[in-house]
Amino acid sequence: MYNNKTKAVLLMLFSSLSFAAMGAFVKLSGDVPTFEKAFFRNLVSLIISVIVVISRHEIPWGQKQNRKYLLGRAIFGTIGMLFYFYGIDRLILADSGMLNKMHPFFVTIFAAIFLKESITKHQVISLFIAIAGAIFIIKPSFNFQQSFPAVICFMSAVFAGLAYTFVSYLGDKEDKYTIVFYFSLISTLVSLPLSLYDFHMPNTIQLIFLISSGLTAALGQFSLTTAYKYALAGEVSIYNYSNVIFSSILGVFLFSEIPDLFSFIGYVLIIGAGFIVYKHSRVKNNNELIGKDSLC
């Protein structure tokens, strides 16, 4: 019915919608502390990932030589998630979502440093454009208290970039479900004691929102993972930025949030930077395919 490229695009759009819904549910849960929100989100994802790993008869702990990299992915991913949740509670939904979506640009930097991957001029240009976009969203001022949540949310993308660099390294060494399980387990273990330090018993509605955040996060993660099975990352990654559209719509209808002009300029710059990478990746992949065909 659908070709692989179409399936990948639809899955990527569904993933973006799921992560936007996760952010909305986190915000809707109200005055529940950030660490507690993270714990419930992670606990639900852990339960789902355990079910998937068991049903697939996978080895959840990974190979011995890869465990330090699995641990690194989990730790940096957990820090990035906590920073993102902090930003969600204090920024409009679209701003927090877009700042967090800058992580692919940091993957480029960390992959060059740790994995010795080359950086093209297109990636350098797109990185500077994306950072300019982030500045428009953060709107730095002399009142650091106002800018601080946006800076923290920006840092969530930095740590997410580190985490996904580990994922890139582990790509052909560990099953993707093992990587998801490891992250869910470590993030749950980290957020549990932090949430107990200042635990607020959620009411029924808040509990429903917290559980929903975990369910939508799991849907988003597995949809994203499956999307990359059907198409190369460079061909479909641009659709990941649809998250800001979904977040904006949810922000308007659920929280009456309307991004200001500077935020819109930031969105355009970051999405434009992502488009530059997307187009360059497509050209590169097409050239590689032509090169392979010429050898046949």
N, C-alpha and C positions, 0 to 999 in steps of 0.2 A: 504493500500500500504506500509506504513512504521509503525513500532511499535513505542511506545512512546519514548523509549530510542533513537532511530534513529532520531526522530523528534527533540528531545531536543538537540542532538549533532549538527544537521544541523542548528538549530536556534541559538545555541551558536556560531558556526562558522560564521554565517551571522551577528550576533551581533558584533563579533570581527572585521569583515571586515568593518562594518558600522562605528564603533568607530575609526578605523584606517583611514577611508576616512574622517571622521570629522576632525581629526588632520591634515590631508593633506590639506583640504579646509581652515582651520584656518591659516595654514602656507602660503598657496597660496594667501591669501588675503593681504599679504604684510605688508606695513607700517601702516595699521590701528591699532590704540592703542589697547592694550589688553582688557581694560574695554569695549571698543566699540565692539570688536569681541564677547565678552561674552554676551553683550546685544542682539545682533542680533541672536546669537545661542539660547539664552533663549527665546526670543520673538517668534521665529518660533516654538519652542517646546511647549511654552505656548498655542499658537493658536491651535496646534494639540491636546494637552491634554484637552483643553476646549471642543473641538469638540467631543472627545472620552467620556468625563465625561457627557456631555449633552445627547449624543446619548444613553448612558447606564443608564441615569436617576439616576446618583450617586449624593450623597451630597458632594460637593467639599470641604467644610470647615472642614469635619471630626467631630467626637464627641468632646464635650467640654473638657472632661478629657484628651483627647489625643492631643489637639492643641499645648501644650508646647513641646511635643515630635516631632510633625510634624514641628514645628518652628525650633527646634534644628537640625533636619535632614536637613532642608532647609538651615539654616545658615552655618553649617559646610560643607555641600555639596557645597554651593556657594563659600566659601573660598577655598576649595579643587579644584574646577573647575577653579577659577581665577589663582591660583598657577600653575595649569597644563597648562593653556593657556600661561602663562608667560614662562614656560619651553619649550613649543612647538616652540615658536618664537626664542629661543636662543640655543636649542639643536638639534641634529639630531633627526628625527622623531622616530626612533626605540628606542633611549635612553629615550626620554620623555615618550613614551608609556610604556616601561618596568618599569620605576621607578613608574609611576602612578599605574601600575598593582600590586604593592606591598600591596595595601590596604587590601586584605583578611588577611594578617598576623597581621595587626594592629586591625582588627575586633576581632581577637582572644584575644588580650590583653584587649581591651576595654570591650568586652563581659564578661571577667572574672572580671573586676573591677566594672562595672556598673550593669551587669545582673547576676553576681555571677555564671557564667558558669565555669566549671572546665577546666583546661588546661592539656593536656596530654604531656608526654615526647616527643612524635613525633612532636607535635606543637611547643614545645620549641626548639627542634633541628632544625626544618624547619625555625623558625624565625631567629635564628642565621646564618643559611646558606644564607637566603634571604638578611639579612643585609650585610653579607660579599659580596654578589653579587652586592648590591647597591653601596658599597664602590668602587668596580672595575669600575662601570659605572661612578660614580661621579668623581673618580680620584682626591681625595683631594690633594691640593698643597699649597705652601706658598702664591701663587697668588690667594687670595680668590675671586677676581673678576671673574676669570675663572671658579671656582667651584660653585659660588653662584647660577647660574641658575639651576644647577643639584640639589643643596641642596633644593631650592625652589620647584622643581618638586618632590623631595623625600617627602617634607612636604605636597604636595598635596595628597599623599597616606595616610599620617597620618590623615589629615582632612577627607578624603574620608572614612577611616576606622571608624572614629567617626560617620560620617553620616550613614553608613551602619549598625552600631550598633543600632542606632535609628530605622532604617528600620526593623532590626531583632526583636526589641521589638514591633514594630507596626504591624508585620506580620499577626497576627491573630486578630488584633483589628481594623484595617482600611483596606479598599479596596486599592489594589496596585495602581489603577488609581488615587485615591485621593492623595496618597503619591507623585506620579509623578506630579500631578497638583500643589500641595502645593510647591514643590521644584521649578517648572518652574515659578510660580508666584513670590515667594520671590526672586529668583535669578534675575528675570527681574527687579523687583522694586529696588533691591540693585545696579545692574549694570547700570541702567538708569542714575541716577545723576552722577555716577562716569564717565560714558562715555561722558556726556554733559560737564564736566569740561574741557576736552581736545578733543572735537569732531572734527574729520576730515571727511569731506564729501567723502564717498567712490565713486569711479567711477563705471561704469556699471559692468565691469568684477569683481571688488572687491565685489560689492553688490551680484552678482550671487554666488560667493564663500561663502560669509557670510550666505546667505539664505540656500545654500547647506549644510553648516556645521550644521545648525539647523535641516534640514530634516534628515540628516544621523544620527545625535545624537538621534533624536526621534525614528528612525528605530532601532538603536542599543538598546535603552532603552526598547522599547516594545518587541523586539525579545528576549532580555535577560529575561524579566519578563515572557514571554510565555514559554521559555525554562524550567524554574523552575516549570512550571505547569505539564510538562510531565515527569520530573525525579527529583530525589533528588539532591540538590546542590553538595553534595560530589561525585556524580556519573559523573557529567558533567562539574564541575567548572574548571578542568584542561584544557579544550578546550578553555577557556577564554584567555589563554596565546598564542593562535594562533595570537593574536593581534600583537605581535612583528614580526611575519613572514610577515603579511600583511603590517605592518608599514615599515619594512625593504625594501620590494619590492617597495612600493610607494616612499620611500625615495630615492632609487637608481634611479628609472625611472623619478621621477619628480624633484628631487633636487640634483642628483648625489652624494648622501650621502652614504658613506660606513663606517659602524662601525669599530672601531679599535679592536685590539686583546683583550684589557682589557674589552671592552664593551661586546664582545662575551663571555668571561669568566663569566662576570656578568650575562648575559642572561641564560647561562647554570646553574649557581648556583641558580638563582631565580626560573627558571622553574623546576629544580630538587627539590627544596624545596616545590614547589607547588605539585609535583608528590608524594612526601612523604605524604603530607596531604591527597591527593586524594586516595592513596592506603590504608592509615589507615582508612579513612572515609568509603571506600567500605567494608573493613573487618568488621568494627564496624556495618555498616548497615546490612551486611549479617548475622552477629551473632545475631543481634536483631530480624531479620526475622526468623532465625532458632529457637530462643527462643520462639517467638510467635507461630510458628507452633507446637512446642512441647507441648504447653498449650492447643491446640485445640483438 
